[in-house]
Amino acid sequence: MNRNESRRFEGKCVIVTGAAQGIGRGIAALFTDEGADVLMLDRSEAVEEAAEKVAAQHPGGNAIGVRTDVTSADDVARAFDLANHDWGGVDVLVNNAGVITISPLEDLDLADWQRVLAVNTTGTFLCSQAAAASMRRHGRGGRILSAASGQARQGFTYTPHYAASKFGVVGLTQSLAKELAKDRITVNAYCPGIVGSDMWDYNDRAWGRLLGDYEPGELMAEWVADIPLGRAGTDDDVANLLLFLASDEAAYITGQTINVDGGMFMN
Ligand SMILES: NC(=O)c1ccc[n+]([C@@H]2O[C@H](COP(=O)([O-])OP(=O)(O)OC[C@H]3O[C@@H](n4cnc5c(N)ncnc54)[C@H](O)[C@@H]3O)[C@@H](O)[C@H]2O)c1
């Protein structure tokens, strides 16, 4: 049976944040393939066109894009109202939206520190809170899945705010997993390693400039060469883990943080 015939998520409402591009768009596409009604949220207006393309190219389910800043409680409430009223409540939330900046400590200003924590950690809190309320109301249980990072395993140089934000996601995940277990809501985090995206293009340039005299692409190639499975990750590598964690088969897994990084980290 191919993926389009299986439609394991038919009738399920899945919210993916940061879905206008990159890994988030890939996650939305795979859940749509599996028959889900996918609400793609992003602060970028490009999310509307991205959702139209996902819906056209992956006719298994539905995809709608709604411009939403996950750091805004009002935006988040509006988006979840839509899922509650039009799609019968949320079954799966993927907290994918994330940002990074890279700079030496003396140049790291408070605004960058606060923005990275606001999107990566506070945004995950706001969306998880709204999802848990929806899941408790409809009573079917649910899944909350949040993007951490290799930097939730070990902080890298020049990114203390990003590492703090992603370690924060792990703490939030464990705490919510304990609180929400009685409602059959599981809460897990996942750690991509190196996945080609706009974020990694920026990482390659910014770390490359600060860590040595790297030409564009060289630093990423050097780090990828150290990955035991010998390649960078793809959107599908991440999305396939999430399909499993969102499935009925993963009902007994909660509070975990799982690496999907080709063996880059083994802790
Ligand atoms: N690419 C990697 O190798 C990698 C590695 C580890 C973790 N991650 C994590 O995976 C997630 C996706 O990364 P990516 O590489 O696809 O990044 P990306 O920069 O390509 O995409 C991130 C998306 O999030 C959106 N976004 C940013 N701020 C937002 C906000 N306030 N509200 C709503 N949307 C917002 C952006 O508009 C963008 O569409 C992030 O959480 C990132 O930290 C990525």
The ligand as a Gaussian input file, in Angstrom:
#p B3LYP/6-31G(d) Opt

LIG

0 1
 N       17.497000      23.035000       9.838000
 C       18.103000      22.339000      10.795000
 O       19.130000      21.688000      10.552000
 C       17.575000      22.325000      12.198000
 C       18.335000      21.670000      13.179000
 C       17.845000      21.613000      14.486000
 C       16.629000      22.193000      14.792000
 N       15.918000      22.830000      13.815000
 C       14.646000      23.422000      14.205000
 O       13.639000      23.021000      13.269000
 C       12.693000      24.071000      13.115000
 C       12.552000      24.429000      11.638000
 O       13.812000      24.846000      11.138000
 P       14.083000      25.204000       9.596000
 O       15.492000      24.890000       9.346000
 O       13.025000      24.651000       8.733000
 O       13.954000      26.820000       9.679000
 P       13.493000      27.907000       8.594000
 O       14.136000      29.175000       9.015000
 O       13.698000      27.418000       7.208000
 O       11.911000      27.992000       8.847000
 C       11.394000      28.467000      10.061000
 C        9.990000      28.972000       9.825000
 O        9.512000      29.476000      11.085000
 C        8.818000      30.672000      10.822000
 N        8.762000      31.531000      12.020000
 C        9.775000      32.204000      12.590000
 N        9.308000      32.933000      13.611000
 C        7.981000      32.683000      13.706000
 C        6.950000      33.162000      14.545000
 N        7.196000      34.067000      15.521000
 N        5.691000      32.708000      14.366000
 C        5.440000      31.811000      13.367000
 N        6.354000      31.364000      12.511000
 C        7.633000      31.784000      12.690000
 C        9.602000      31.328000       9.698000
 O        8.851000      32.348000       9.036000
 C        9.917000      30.123000       8.811000
 O        8.889000      29.895000       7.874000
 C       13.173000      25.218000      14.002000
 O       12.530000      25.144000      15.258000
 C       14.649000      24.933000      14.153000
 O       15.168000      25.512000      15.334000
 C       16.369000      22.921000      12.536000

